[in-house]
Amino acid sequence: MTEDELCRMSATDLLPRLRTGELKAARLMRAVLDRIERLDTETNGIAHCDPEAAMQEAEARDRALADGAAPGALQGVPVTVKDLVKVKGLPVEMGSFAYRGVIADTDAEAIARLRLKGAIPFAKTATPEFGHKVLTDCPTNGISRNPWDLSRSCGGSSGGAGIGASMGFGPLHVSSDGAGSGRIPASACGVAGIKATWGAIPHETTTDVFGSLTCIGVMGRTISDLALGLNGMKGPDRRDPWSFGGSADAVTLPEDPVAALKGLRLRVVLRTVNEWLDPEVEAAVVNAVSVLTDAGARDVGTIDAPVHDIGNALILMRAYQFARFGHLRDAFGDRMDRTARLSLTPGPQHTYDALAGAIRARTDIFHEVERNFDGAEIYITPTIVTPSLPVDQQADGPLIVDGVDHGPLRESWYPYTVPQNASGHPAMSVPVGMSSSGIPIGMQIVGPWHSEARLLGVAAAIERLMPWAGTWPPAAG
């Protein structure tokens, strides 16, 4: 087996060999590091990596196994982590000169759990500054590009994780998601990504554990790998009060996920605040729903009022970012991303009245999301309105397709992913097709709180009925 073939394998397939020692963790890590060095020059998905430390940890895992230590559940699996999340010994710069050279002295709890299970967190993936937008470029790391078309964006803010999963830079990629930041790049890069229920994976390092919209998630090329990553991080932690409603019990996939679709009640929501939907995206989602219903699921029909209130979710996000990073604007503003600086500049969105209204509206958003489950067990939307945007798209610019201005990006490109961060519901994106220009199309699946097992089961059925994992982008070699 060649080194590139190793890098194209799922964690699920690698683990039996890693646990017996048939495959050395050091060999796998070396293969991944070499692949990144060779292929990431244009995609620019990896922000930080310490090859020497990564190899030392992999070799230590091999020695322990040879000495009789029991293998971990994730023995020797390389894991990348978004550069907003702490990994001991690696930079946590958040794409900003304000944190240039800062090295994490501890792991975030989710990362500590992965490491305890034998995984090797070895690299930090690219993010926009402070994770403030759904495109991935930043002052410290430059522009990250879509592996399917280098003139296109990889999405964001977990864009580096999307690139890593798409390119085979290891099988598991930890993301974060505050308004779709994990699902959007998963869709744009043709991989699967899940945002778990608020608190299902502890996020104790956020500065507002009660009000943050951001959740830890995971991306990968297969649904079984997503389950591995989720199981490696989930469960209560006393530093995150919302995690007390979660469980450390492992999520399992159905033995026959297609058979498990029988009788599943689903709802399809094709439009919310957006009047326009790319015809190719609509056709791909409608086709995927037909595949599900042909296999036994039941479409229970549309609803009169899908979630429309997403502006208040942005106010909450901006308030959190202003409270955490606003003090940096005076000292570092001239070296900040333009839209990051604007988001930290006091304005109408930072007033008491705006925040008070947004806090109240968050309850309305929760209730609106819940109404989508009236008579349904899941609901389905496109992940984004049109496939990956031009790489020079501006976060505060309109969505323009074929010369037509469809309005502000938030309402016109990603209205589907915002509500679940305010409401706390789990959601994931899975590939369901390709555009005529060769860009992946993703579909979002949303469920009630703590229904990750159901979402992953449905995704596993789609994966079996509409396989995507064997398709690799041109940049992957």
URDAQUI-V381718 format. One record per helix or strand of 3 or more residues. SS is the DSSP state (h for helix, s for strand). FROM is the first residue (numbers start at 0). TO is the last residue. If there is no record, write none. Layout:
{{SS,FROM,TO} {SS,FROM,TO}}
//
This chain:
{{h,2,6} {h,10,19} {h,24,42} {s,45,48} {h,50,65} {s,77,81} {h,96,98} {h,108,115} {s,119,124} {h,128,130} {s,148,152} {h,158,166} {s,171,176} {h,182,188} {s,191,194} {s,214,219} {h,222,232} {h,240,244} {h,258,260} {s,264,267} {h,278,293} {h,310,334} {h,337,342} {h,347,349} {h,351,370} {s,377,381} {s,397,400} {s,403,407} {h,408,411} {h,414,422} {s,426,433} {s,439,446} {h,451,464} {h,473,475}}
//
